[in-house]
Amino acid sequence: MPLVDFNTKLVADVDCTAAGDKLCETHGIKGFPTIKWGDPNGELEAYEGGRDEESLMKFATENLGPVCSPGNIDVCDDAQKKLIAKYQAMDADALTKLIDGKEKELADAEKAFSDAVSELQATYEKLSKEKDETKERINDDDFKFAKAVKKAAVKASATDEL
């Protein structure tokens, strides 16, 4: 018995460099390999799990199948049906404005994250350079001989005590 019922689930391989380029563009696929899942007529989500067979099969078994969407309303719960009805009742301009606002909010969060990571990277590089310069300055012959003399003195002191 198969672990995944492929009568209700689809796993597809799309070549984004050939006939599938429009589909890849539509779903924001920019690199290889990319795994997305969800309603093929709606917004697909990025798969972030393991790439080994066991992880993929577990994910497919637990997550793939009919998905609640305006075109598949019969699998939606009451709360999802209310949300779909709410958005279906909105005019196109209001819906576009809402979506554009959420997309801007996501883009702003991504930019803030990216900017903060760049700042952290610059700080890391500065601190790493300062550390290396200090290490190079201190690890000269003067420091090495000071450590060697101390070690020899400790060793001699231990021998004297015996």
C-alpha positions as CSV (number, residue, x, y, z in Angstrom):
1,M,0.0,0.0,0.0
2,P,1.5,3.4,-1.0
3,L,2.2,5.9,1.8
4,V,0.8,8.7,-0.2
5,D,-2.6,8.6,-2.1
6,F,-1.6,10.1,-5.4
7,N,-5.2,10.0,-6.6
8,T,-5.7,13.2,-4.5
9,K,-2.2,14.5,-4.5
10,L,0.0,15.7,-7.3
11,V,3.8,15.8,-7.4
12,A,5.1,17.6,-10.5
13,D,8.5,18.4,-11.9
14,V,8.6,21.7,-13.8
15,D,11.5,22.8,-16.0
16,C,11.7,26.6,-15.4
17,T,14.1,27.0,-18.3
18,A,11.8,25.6,-21.0
19,A,8.0,25.3,-21.3
20,G,7.5,25.8,-17.6
21,D,9.1,29.2,-17.4
22,K,5.7,31.1,-17.2
23,L,4.4,28.8,-14.4
24,C,7.7,29.3,-12.5
25,E,7.4,33.1,-12.9
26,T,3.7,33.0,-11.7
27,H,4.7,31.2,-8.5
28,G,7.9,33.1,-7.8
29,I,10.3,30.3,-8.4
30,K,13.8,31.8,-8.9
31,G,16.2,29.0,-8.2
32,F,16.7,25.3,-8.4
33,P,15.7,23.1,-6.6
34,T,12.6,24.8,-5.3
35,I,9.7,22.9,-3.7
36,K,6.4,24.6,-3.4
37,W,3.1,23.1,-2.2
38,G,-0.6,24.0,-1.9
39,D,-3.5,24.8,-4.2
40,P,-2.0,25.0,-7.8
41,N,-4.6,27.6,-8.7
42,G,-3.8,29.8,-5.7
43,E,-0.8,30.9,-3.7
44,L,1.8,28.1,-3.3
45,E,3.8,27.9,-0.1
46,A,7.6,27.2,0.0
47,Y,8.5,23.8,1.4
48,E,11.3,24.2,4.0
49,G,11.6,20.7,5.3
50,G,14.1,17.9,4.7
51,R,15.0,16.7,1.2
52,D,15.4,13.1,2.1
53,E,12.8,10.6,1.0
54,E,11.5,10.0,4.6
55,S,11.0,13.7,5.2
56,L,9.3,14.3,1.9
57,M,7.0,11.3,2.3
58,K,6.0,12.3,5.8
59,F,5.3,15.9,4.6
60,A,3.3,14.6,1.6
61,T,1.2,12.2,3.8
62,E,0.4,14.9,6.3
63,N,0.0,18.0,4.1
64,L,-0.7,17.3,0.5
65,G,-4.3,16.8,-0.7
66,P,-7.3,18.9,-1.4
67,V,-6.8,22.5,-0.1
68,C,-9.4,25.0,0.9
69,S,-9.7,27.6,-1.8
70,P,-12.5,29.5,-3.6
71,G,-12.4,26.8,-6.2
72,N,-12.5,24.0,-3.6
73,I,-14.9,25.4,-1.0
74,D,-16.2,21.9,0.0
75,V,-13.0,21.1,2.0
76,C,-13.1,24.4,3.9
77,D,-14.2,24.7,7.5
78,D,-16.8,27.4,8.5
79,A,-14.2,30.0,9.4
80,Q,-12.4,29.6,6.1
81,K,-15.7,29.8,4.2
82,K,-16.5,33.1,6.0
83,L,-13.1,34.5,5.0
84,I,-13.5,33.5,1.4
85,A,-17.1,35.0,1.3
86,K,-15.7,38.2,2.9
87,Y,-13.1,38.6,0.2
88,Q,-15.5,37.6,-2.6
89,A,-17.8,40.4,-1.4
90,M,-15.1,43.0,-1.8
91,D,-14.8,45.0,-5.0
92,A,-11.6,44.4,-7.1
93,D,-10.0,47.7,-6.1
94,A,-10.5,47.1,-2.4
95,L,-9.1,43.6,-2.7
96,T,-6.1,44.8,-4.7
97,K,-5.5,47.6,-2.1
98,L,-5.6,45.0,0.8
99,I,-3.3,42.6,-1.0
100,D,-0.9,45.3,-2.0
101,G,-0.8,46.6,1.6
102,K,0.0,43.1,2.9
103,E,2.6,42.5,0.2
104,K,4.3,45.9,1.1
105,E,4.2,44.9,4.8
106,L,6.0,41.6,3.9
107,A,8.5,43.4,1.7
108,D,9.2,46.0,4.4
109,A,9.8,43.2,6.9
110,E,12.1,41.4,4.5
111,K,14.1,44.6,3.8
112,A,14.4,45.4,7.5
113,F,15.7,41.9,8.1
114,S,18.1,42.1,5.2
115,D,19.4,45.5,6.3
116,A,19.9,44.3,9.9
117,V,21.7,41.2,8.7
118,S,24.0,43.4,6.5
119,E,24.7,45.6,9.5
120,L,25.5,42.6,11.7
121,Q,27.8,41.3,8.9
122,A,29.6,44.6,8.8
123,T,30.0,44.6,12.6
124,Y,31.2,41.0,12.5
125,E,33.8,41.8,9.9
126,K,35.0,44.9,11.8
127,L,35.3,43.0,15.1
128,S,37.0,40.1,13.4
129,K,39.6,42.4,11.8
130,E,40.2,44.2,15.1
131,K,40.7,40.8,16.8
132,D,43.1,39.6,14.2
133,E,45.1,42.8,14.3
134,T,45.3,42.6,18.1
135,K,46.3,39.0,18.0
136,E,49.0,39.7,15.4
137,R,50.3,42.7,17.5
138,I,50.4,40.7,20.7
139,N,51.8,37.5,19.3
140,D,55.3,39.0,18.7
141,D,58.6,37.7,20.1
142,D,58.2,39.8,23.2
143,F,55.0,38.1,24.2
144,K,56.2,34.6,23.3
145,F,59.4,35.0,25.4
146,A,57.4,36.4,28.3
147,K,55.2,33.3,28.3
148,A,58.3,31.0,27.9
149,V,60.1,32.6,30.8
150,K,57.0,32.3,33.0
151,K,56.5,28.7,32.1
152,A,60.2,27.9,32.8
153,A,60.0,29.7,36.2
154,V,56.9,27.7,37.1
155,K,58.6,24.5,36.1
156,A,61.8,25.4,38.0
157,S,59.7,26.4,41.1
158,A,58.0,23.0,41.0
159,T,61.3,21.2,40.7
160,D,62.8,23.2,43.7
161,E,59.8,22.2,45.8
162,L,60.5,18.5,45.3
